[in-house]
Amino acid sequence: MDPDPTPYPLPPEPLPMDRPALLAALRARIGRLERAGAAAALARSQAGVVSLSESLDAHLPGGGLARAGLHEILAGEPGAAAGFCAVILGRTGGPVLWIGPDPDAWPPGLMRFGLSPAELVLVRAPRPTDGLWAMEEALRCPAIGGALLSLSEIDLTAARRLQLAAEAGGALGLLLRPDTEDAGPSAALTRWRINALPGDSGSPHQLGDPRWQLDLLRCRGGAPRSWTVTWRTTTDRLDTDADTTPAATPRRRRA
Amino acid sequence: MTRRRAAHPPRLPLPGLGLDDERGARVARRGTLSPCTPCQEPEAPGPAFPSCPEGRGALRPPSLRDINECRGPGSFKLPGGGAGAEPPQTTHATPRRHLALALPRLAVERLGPGGPVLVWRGVGARREVVAVGGVEGVRAGQALSDAQAIAPEARAVEEDAGAEAALLERLALWALRFTPLVALDGPASLPSPPSHQKPSPPQGGRGLGEGGAGVGKRPGKPPDTLTTPALLLDITGATHLFGGEAALLRRAVEGLACLGFTACGVIAGAPGTALALARSGGAGVVPPGEEAAAVEHLPLSVLPIEPEVVTALSRMGLRRIGEVRRQPRGPLARRFGAATLHALEEAAGEVSAPISPIRPLPDFSASREFLEPLITREAIDVAVAALLRALCRRLEEAGRGARRVVLRAHRVDGAVQEVAVGTGLAARDPAHLGRLFAERLERLEPGFGFDRIALGAEATEAMTGLQGGFVRGAQETEDLARLFDRLAQRVQVWRLAPAESHWPEREVMRVPPTTGVLVPEGWPRSVRPVRLLRRPLEVGAMALLPDAPPSLLRIGKIGHRVRAAEGPERIEPEWWRARPDRPGRDYYRVELASGVRLWVCRSGFGAEARWFVQGRL
């Protein structure tokens, strides 16, 4: 009886005054329209989003980092960024490729962040074109859980290609880039910036668990935000500090 | 996708071909030589080179040539793999047949056409002629000065053993079109010259070859037929593809003539017989069982025995093989050694040593020859795809999968280019193997075109068929293995598996990506960095006490205050592996005031302690 031939079911008729519910339903519908290319891959893999922690998941659209998509990570501090990438990749639940001009990922340390050497495959691509090619081949493969490409510069076309490849294959792609003043436009679903924070152990003889400053700079279908998180190595959990700032400044803070 | 002929002149030009000719001139010249054109089939009707410019380089329909897919003659080596179309051969009953191709004028013909030439070699302080081309009245063994006095117009060229050996190997690759079992026999196969590895410096290469080879031990003697380079082909079971032994022999000799080389070819049962007859300049087919009679009247110099032995025997009046063979064996062996007797028996066909082929025998192969050489990438792609389908069908019939596939493209000028791909898991999907080859085919240089393309599966493994979707996880494993195969064609792919070592750099070792990695319980034993710097960064450090953790790190010119430090963790070198003078290390995990966490080590103790940043935590 609905003459509209849309393939997507219309949301249930909300009450006229329930604006938040109406907005959420519309947002979900737009999200489904935008991610139509990835629908087949997501249905095939039967795996949900990659969950990070309660407060981060609550803020991200879809309740976590979306698979079949590309996410960009600006490394304010290389060690912290590698740890955060390992957390994400370890939770994809499949083989993981770490692609770079000279991949220096060290499995004994990544193990602490939940990425097992049994899942990690390293790929050395000396030239940027080789790296982009390898990343695209990897993302198109439905058998992998995630892939990380470490590179300094990427143009919009190449990033868009990678995003489409991820939508075709269903894996989670990470672009690990050094933190620059102006990171430029992006085709990725999210963009994060990671910086290391001093530990909260309070003792000069104890480092304590790693603490990071996580800035969600850009998020398709969501708002930017900042968190201060601690990686609990004993429980493999990402704990968010209570005193989170409500919104990150879009421009980088001048140091 | 690109026509590469214009941009790339053919590499590896073989001499005697006039490669600087235009293509048209070349075809015309080959037309005049049409009886010995290697790609001309005796039974192929019509003109040898039909003039159809629009079809040049295109793949001909298979009716022009049959696809020649055959298990190699040694296929019996693979038990359980013989589901092929040909009748099962009981190879023990089949006598082996060998073709020897002696190239007596290789030293001269290597230099190509162009005037009289004298090839000389330094023997001590003397320069003596070893090969003569186009000069009357000069024989090998004369002094170069005498020869130049007789023929002042002749060009004098120093012998280059390395280049000759390389050329012989190239010709052996060319001969792979007849049988997969081709061996070199001649100066190159003697345990002497590594000289073809460095072909350019003539002096160094020659000196090495002289010293190590048995060839150089005969000063003052003319080079005899023992040094004649030769190719040895095991043609058992391959002759029917060419219409019999005589036709095969004719094609081989005419093909070499087309490339500009004079060859004497003999087919016999034993390799020694064939070689001896070919080196003596004979030609023809020795029927099975008549080897001893065939070599009866040959001089002893064609045998691979020491020249001193030949001299000694000839002083006794024994100059021919038959005469020596009629002597009692016991005294002969006592006086001249078992090697002499063995050489005689080999020549007479009484014993037969297996040949050592230049390339491993492929388990399965498929090849196709083309009347019209392939030049364009599209044509080559079509041909390779057809061959891959044929090869994979045979693999499937035998229940095996290929781990390594080699493509050999034979160019019309005789050069052979090889392209190999390997797979992580056994594979027999033509599309997958085709994708692996697609990257590598860029490196082929067609030049004037390829007239034969052969594929060989050199390493195969048993592979049972998988029903799609039935075994859970099998599809993922195969997808992953294919991904690694594709990546490995262009970039390095590896895994890092835990290793039995506590030295930080050796805690993991590289393994191929398709191998599984087991992580032991409780590994790693201590906190390790997430990134290990390839080259440790030397830094300055200040500590409050001599053995205390650092309180200030100077990286470059900037000092960083250390907020907290854990350690030390002392790691002693592995004395059974490392250098004995390698110092032990004290590792600290430090956190700078900015929150950056580093893995810092102090190498050595006391006054010679040096500080390094080795990783990021």
Interface residues (C-beta under 8 A of the other chain):
Chain A: E77 P78 G79 A80 A82 G83 A86 P95 I99 D102 D104 A105 W106 P107 P108 G109 L110 M111 R112 F113 S116 P117 A118 L120 V121 L122 V123 R124 A125 P126 D130 G131 W133 A134 E137 A138 C141 P142 A143 I144 N195 A196 L197 P198 G199 S201 S203 P204 H205 Q206 L207 G208 P210 R211
Chain B: Q475 E476 T477 D479 L480 R482 L483 F484 R486 L487 R490 V491 Q492 V493 W494 R495 L496 A497 P498 E507 V508 P513 G516 V517 L518 V519 W523 P524 V527 R528 P529 V530 R531 L532 L533 R534 R563 A564 A565 E566 R589 E591 A593 S594 G595 V596 R597 L598 G615 R616 L617
